[in-house]
C-alpha cells in the first residue's frame, strides 16, 4: 500500500513515535549537541553495521524526479535505472536528496512534506542492519536563489540584508527560513553564500553575496549560520569555498580562474568562511574554479587536496562535512570524466558528492577506489562518520519525519510575513533623488509602471495602487525592442510619473540586449515626465543609465522587496539601506561612482 501522508493524516506506528521527539534540542552554534555522547554511540554502532556499498551511498546527494516518492518518471529511469524517487533512494542507499522546481520536488507545503516523509520512509525501510535517514536539502538562499515560493515566507536575499546592515535581521531571516524548511521535512539549506562579491561583473554570485566588504559579509554570514542551525533547526552550508566573488565567468557553463594572491585571499575571500566556521557551520560547499595562488595544478578547488584538506581542514580547522557543488556544472567536468571526478573529489577531501551526472558509474568508481586501496577504508569511514554525526547531532536521526498537521502553524504565518516586511523595509537604498521627486504623494496620481518583469511590474504597481495611485502596467522585459520603447514613451504621455524597473541593465558582456533597458530609461527621461528607476537586482545599473535623477536599489525582484520599494517611493517608509558594495563607473571598475555605505534618506 502506498504511504502518502497529507497534512491531516492520523499519526500511527513509527511516524507517531518519531514525532514524539519533535522537541529535541538543537545544538548551540559552534557547540556540541547536548546528547553528543548518545549520538557518538549511535554513529559508531551504525558505522560498524554498514556494508561498503552502504557507506559509499552516504557520500552521494542526488536530485530525484517526481512530486511524490512513488511517482514514476522517465528521468529517474534514464539516470538511475529505476522509476521512482523511493527506488532511487533504496537502490543507491543515498546519503541525501536535493529539491528543485524542475524536478517537480517543490510545489506547495503539503506536497513537499509528503515527499520528504515518503523519501525518509524509503530510506528507513530498506532491508539492512543499518537504517540511516536522509538529509533533504534545498537551495533556499532567498533573493535570486529561491526554490520554494509562497506561501513560504520570502525574503529579499543576501545583498539586501547587507544593505540593511542588521545582523539581527539576517539571523531572523535565516531562523524563519530554517523553521519553515524543517516543518516541510527539509533538513539542509545550502546557504548562506559566503562569497565576497568584489567583481561588479560577476555573473553568478552578485546579489547572492552579502557585500564586497569582507567584514560586513563575515558578520552577516555568522548571523545566518546561527539563525539556520540554532534557531531554525536545519543544517547550513557556507559556499563556495575558497571564494567565488571575483570572477566574470559562470562556473555552471565554464571554468573560472581566480587571480587573487594568497594575501588577497586571506583579506578578501577567507574572512566570511572563517566566520562561518567560528559560528559552527555544519557544512562547507566547494567551488568549481581554479585558484592558482592556493593550488597551481590547474585543477578546480573541488578536486584540490591542497585547498580542501590543506587549507579548509588543516589551516582553517573545519571539522564538519565538506560537500561539492553540483558535479553537473561544466566547471568541474572539463578535465576528467564524471566517474573520475567523483573519486578525485573524495581524495581531495570532500565528504559528499552533490548531483553526480553519472551516478551508476560514479558509485561503482568509488567502490572500486576503496577496494583497490586508492581511497583507504579509514578515510571512507572518516567521511561517513562525519555525515552520520551531522545527521545525529542536528536531530535528523531522532526525528526524520515532518508532522503534516503542523505545517500551517509554521509555514508562511502572519507573524513570519510581518517580519519579512519589516526586514525588507530596512533594505531599500535610495541612491539618487536629484530633483526631490521622492517621497511622492501618489494618492490620486496617474502612474505608469514599466520595465523588466511581468510579475515585477505588476507587484510594484499593486503596491503603489495600495497607497492610492492609479497605475497602468506596461512590461518591456529585460531586452526592450525599439517598438516596446516607443510604446512605453507613448504610454508615459500625460502621466504624473513613470516608475521603470531594471534588472542587470549593466550586463552587456554576452550580448547587447540589455542596452535596450538603458535606451528605455533614456527615452522615458526625455519625455519630461518624472522618472523613478527601481533596480530590481544588482545596484550597479545606475552607472549605465546616464544621469537618471531618481534611482532606488532593491537588490531583489522578490515581491516582498518590491512592496517595500513602493512604501519607500510613497514615503510610507523612509529609506535606510546603505550600499553594501562599491558601485564603479561604467567600464572602469577602478573608479568608484557611489561608495560602499552610500545611501540617501528623507
N, C-alpha and C positions, 0 to 999 in steps of 0.2 A: 504494500500500500504506500503511495506517495505521501510524504510528510511535508506539507506546505503550510506552516502556521501563518495565521493572519493576526492582526492586532488584537482581535477578540477571541483568539483561540484559548480554550481552557488549558491550563498547565497540568501536565501529567508526567509521571515517571521521572526519567533522568533530567528532563528540562526543568521541572519544578525544583528538583534537588539542586541543580546548578544555579538556579536563580536565587536560591536561598542565600547564596554568598554575594548577592549584588552589592552589599555594603562593604565589601572588602576594602581595607585601607590601601591607599596608593602611596608609593614611595615618595619621600620628600625629594625635591630637586637636588641632585648631587649626592643623594644618600641611598642607603640600602632600604629595601622593603622591610617593614618590621618583622615579617616572618621569614627573613632570609635563611635562617638555619633550616627550617622546614623545606623551603624551596630547594636548597642545596641538596638535601636528601632525595627529593623527587627527581632533580636533574641527574644526579649520579646513578640512581637506580634505573631511571628510564634509559639513559645512555647505555647502560650495561645490557639492557634487553634488546637494543636496536640492532638490526642487521646492517650490513654495509650499505645495501641499497636504500634502506630507510634513512640512514644517516645522510646519504647523498641527496635524497629527496628534500631534506630540510634546508638544503643550500639553494633551492630554486623557488622563486616567487614569480608566478605567471599570470597573464590575463586569461580569463575563460569567457566564452561567449554564451549569452543566454540570460534571460531575466529571472529564471528560476534555476535551482540546482539540477532539475531534471529535464530542462529544455534541451532537445536535440538540435544541434547546429552543425552545418557542414564545415564551418571554420574550425570547430573542435576536431572533427574527423580528419580534416586536412593536416592540421598542425600536430595533433596528438594521437590520432588513430582510434579515438573513442568519441562518442557523440555528445555526451552531456558534461556540464561542469563538474558534477559529482563524480563521474567516471574519471575525468582528468585528475582530480584530486586524489582519488584512490589509486589509480594506475601508477602515478609518479610519486605518491606519498609526499606531496608538496609541503614545503615549509610555509608558504603563503600564497595569497592571490592578490591581484590589484584590480580595482574597478575603473572603468571608463564608460562614458556615454556611448562610444562607438562599439563597445562590446555588449551593449544593452544591459549593463550592470546597474545603472543608476537612473531610475525613472521617477520614483517617489518614495517617501519614507517607508510605507508598508512593503513595497516590493523589495527595497534594499534590505530591510530587516529580515524578510522571509528568505531571501537569497543567502544572506550571511548565516542564518541559522541552518539552512539546508546544506551549505558547504561545510559548516562545522560538524554537522551530523555525519556527512560523508567521511570526514577526516577521523572522526572518533568511533566509527562503527566498522572500520576495516578489521579483518581477521589478523590480529597481530598481538604480540606480547607487550608492545609499547604504543599506547594510544597518545597522540600528541595533537592538540588543537592547532588550527591555522592562525597565522596573522592575516588579517584582512586589511588591505591598505588602499589608500587613495591619495591623489594629489589635490588637496583642498587648501592651497596656499591663500585663497581668496584673490580678489582682483582678477587679473587676466588668466590666472590658472585656477579655475573653479569648476570642479567636476559635478558637484551636486548643487542645483539651483533651488529656488523657492519651492516648497515652503521652508526649507532650511534657511537659517539666518545668514544673510550675506554681509560681507564687509568689503571696503574698497581696496584692500590689498596692502602690500608691504610699503611701497614708496609713499602712499597716502599716510600710513601710520608714521613713517619717518617725518613727513611734513607736519604732523600733529605734535611730534616731539614728546609724546606722553608714553612712558613705559607702562604706566597703569593701563592706558587704553590698549596697548599692544598685548599685554597679558590678558586683559578681559576678552579681547577678540579671539585669542587663542583658546582661552578657557571655554568660551561658549561654543566655538567650533568643535573643540575636542569633546565636550559633553554631548553635543548633538550627533557627532560621528559615532561615539561609543553607544549611544542609545539605538543606533541603527546596526549595531554589530560590527562596526569598523573599528579596528584596534590600533591602526597605524596611520598617521598622517605624514606623508613625505613633505614635510615643512618643518622649520622655516628655511627660506632661502638665505644663506649666509654669505652670498657674494657681495663684494663691494663694487658697485657699478661705476667705475671711473671712466668708462668709454661711452660718450653720448651716442655713438653709432652702434652700440651693442644690439644685435637683432633678436637675441634670445633671452636676455635677462631683463634689462631695462627696469620697468616698474616692479618687477618681481623682487628687486633688491630694495632694502630699506633706504640706502643712501650711498653717496660717493664718499662719505666721511667714515673712516673705519671705526671711530669712537662711537658715533651715533648708531651705525649698523650693529656694533657689538652690544650696545645697551638694549636695542630692540630685539636682537636675536636671543639674548639671555632671558629677557622678559617673556618671550613667546615659548621658549623651552619650558619655563616654569608653568606658563598657562596651559600648554598642551598636556604635559606629563603630570604635574602635581594637581592642577585644578580640573583638567579635562579628562584625565584618566586614559589617555592614549599615548602610544609611543610617538616620538618625534624623530625627524631625521634632518640634520643640517646638511645643506647641499650648496654648491657642487665642489667638493674638495679636489685640488688645493685652491680653487678660486676661479670663477668664470666671468669676472666682472670687467675684464679689459680685453675684449675681443670684438671684432666686427664680423666674425664668422659664426654661423649657427652649427653646433655640433650634431644637430639632427640630420643635417644633409652634407656636412663637410668636416674637415679636421682642423680645428683652431690651434694656433700656436700662441702661447702667452710669452711675451718677451721681457717680462719683469726680471730684474736681478733678484738674487737671494735677499738682499737688503730691502728691496721694494716689496717682495713677498712678505717679509716679516712685518713691515709697517702698514701695508695696504690690505693684503689678502688674508693674512693669518689671524688678525685680531678677532673677527667675528667667530671663527672656528674655535679659537682658544676660549672665548667667552661661552660658547655653547658647551664645550667640554667641562668648563668650570661649573656650569649650571646643571651638569648631569645628563647631557644629551644621551639618548638611548642608541641612536644610530647616526652614522655619517654616510652620505651618498657621494660616490666618486664622480669625477668629471672626465669626459672623453676628449681630452685635449693634451697637447704636448706642452711641457714647461721645462725648457732646456736648462734653466738655472738650477732646477731641482733634480733633473734626470736628463742627461744628454743623449740617451739611447734612441730617441725619436718615437718611443712607444707612448701611447696615451697613458695618462695618470692611472686610469682604471687597471692597466696591466703593468704598473711600475712598482716593483718592490721597494726601491729607494723612497718613493713617495708614500705608499700605503703602509708599509711596515717601518721603514726607517724614520719617516717624518711623522706620520699620523700616530702610529703605535708607540714608537720609542721616544721620539722627541717631545711630542705633544701629550703623550701619556694617555691616549684614548683607549679605554678597555671595553667599550661596547661593540656593537655589531657594525661592521663595515659592509655596506651594500652598494653594488654597482648602480649606475644609472642604466636606463634601458639598453640592453645589448642589441636592440633592433636599430639603434641610431648609427648613422653612417660613420661618425667619428671614431668608432671603435671597431668597425668591420673592414676597414680599408686594407689592413696589413696582414691579417690572419683569418683563417676560416672560422666559422661560428663555433665549432666544437673546440678548436684550439684556443679561441678567445676565452671560453669558459674555464679551461684548465689554467691558462696563464693568469686570469684574474684571481683565481684562488691561490695560485702560487705567489702572486704579488702581495696578498694579504687580505683580499676580500673574503667575507664570510657568506654572503648571499649574492646570488646572480639574479638580476631583475630582467624578466621578459626575454629569455633566450629565444631567438627566432628559429632555432632548430633544436627544440628540447630533446627529442629522442636521441639525436646524435650527440648533443652536448652531455646529456645524462650518462650515456654509455662511455663517453670520453673521460668523464670524471671518475666513473667506476674503474675504468682501465688504468687511469693515472694512479689511483690508490692501490690497485692490485699490483702494479709494476713497481711501486715504491716512489714514483715521481712525486706524488703527494703522500707524505707519511701518514700512517694511521693516527699517530699522535697529533699531527696537525689537523687532520679531519675531525678528530674528537674535540679538539680545542674550539674549532669553528662551531660544531654542533652544540657544544656546551654553552657557548655564548648565546646562540639562538634560543636554546631551551631555557636558559637562565632568564633571558629577557621576557619570554612568554610567561614564566612563572612569576617573576617579580612585578610585572605590570598587570597581573590579575587575569591573564587570558586562560591559564590552566584552571584556575578556580571558578571562573565564570566565563566560559566561552560563548554562551548564548546571550541573546538580547531579548528582553521581555516585550513582545509585540503590544501588550496592553499599555505600556508606559511611553510609547513613542510620542504621542500627542502631548504628554506632560513635559517633554523636553525640547522637541524639535520645533523651531520657529515660534516660540511662545511670545506673548506680548511683551514680557519683560526683556527677552533677548532682543527683539526687534527695536525696543526703545533704546537699549544700549547701543545697538548698531547705528541708529540715527544720531545719537549724541556723539559717538565717536566720529562719525563721518562729518558732522558739523565742524569739528575741530581740525579737519584736514585740508579743506579747500583753501587754496592760496591765490590771493589777488596780486598779480604781477604788474599790471598796468591799469591805470584809471586816469589817464591824462586829462580828459575833458570832464571828469567828475560825473560821468554818467551813472555810476553806481554809488550808493544804492538807488534802485529805480522803483518808484512808486507805481506799480503796474496795474493797480485797480482801474478798470475802465480803459486801459490802453490796448491798442491793437498790435500784436507782436507776430513777426514771422520767425519760426524756428526751423532752421535748415542745416544742411551739412551731413556729416557722417552718421550712418546707422539708423535703421528704421526704428528699432526699439529705443535707441538712444535719444533720438529727436522727439519721439512720442512721450517718453518718460519725462524729459525736461519740459516739454510743453505742458504736460499734465501738472507738473509741479508749479509752473508759473500760473496756469489756469486756477489752481487751488488758492492762489493769492489774489485772484480777481481779474487776471488778464484775459483778453480774448486772443486766442492763439490759432495760427494756421501752420501746419506742418508740411514741409517740402523736403524730402530726403534726397540728397545728391550722392551719397556713398563716399567711398574712400578715393575714387578716381573720377571726379566730376567731368563730364564731357562739356564741350562748348555750348551745346544745346541746353544742358542742365543748368549751366552757369547763367545763361541768358534767361531761362525760366525763373531762376531764383532772383535775379535782378528785377525782372518784371513783377514778381510777387512782392518784392520789397517796397514798391512804389506805394506811397500813401500810408505806410506803417509808421507807428510811433518809434519802433526799434526793431532791430534784427538780432537774434541770437543764433550764432553759427558754431557748430561743433566741428572739431578737427580730431583726427586720430593718426598720429605718426606722419604729420604733414612734412616733417623733415626728411623722411626716408626716401631718398631718390637713388639709393645705392643699387637697386636691382633694375628698376625701370623709372621712367619719368612720370608714371601715372599719378603719384602723389602731388606732382606740380599742379594738378587740377585743383587740389584743395587750396594751394597758395593763390592760384588765379581766382578762385571763388571768393576768398576773403578780400582780395584786392578789388574785384569788381563790385562787391557789396559796399565797400568803403567809399567807392566813387559815386554811389547813389546820393550821398549826403544824409542818409538815414543813420542814426546812431547804431553802431555795430558792436556787439559784445561777443568776443571769441571765447569759447569754452573748450580747452584742450582736454580730451577725454582719455588720454593715455600719457605719453611722455610729455614732460613740461618743456621740452626743447623746441616745440613748434614755434614759439614766439619769435625765435631768431630768424625764421624763414617767412614771416608774414609782414614784412615791411614795418612801418611804424603804426601798427594797429593800436588804436587808442585805448582799448579796454580788453584785458586778457585775464582769464581765470584758468588755473590748473587744478584738475580734479584727480589726476593720476589713475583714473579708472572710469570705465563706462558701465560699471555696476549701477543698477537703479538707485541703490542707497546713496552712492556718491553724486548722482545727477540730481536727486531730490535735495541733497544738501546744497548743491550749487544753486538750485532755484531759490532756496531760502537765503543764500548769500546775495544773489542778484537783487532780490526784493528788499533786502535789509532786515528780514526776519531774524537772520543770524549775521553777526559781524565776522568777517574773515580773520582767522587767526593762524592759519597754516603758514609755515615758512619753507622756502625751497630746501629740500634735503640733498640737493645736488647743485653744482655749478652749471649754469646754462651758458654755453660758449657762443661766440659769434658764428654765424653760418659759415661753414667752410674753413674755420680757423679754430680748432679745438684748444689752442694755447691762449686765446684771448677770451676773457670772461665777460659776458654781456650782463648777466644777473648772477650775483654770487650766492653761494650756499648761505642760507639764513635770511635771504631777502623775502620780504612779503609786506604788502600794504594792509592797512586796516581802515575802518571808518571812524 
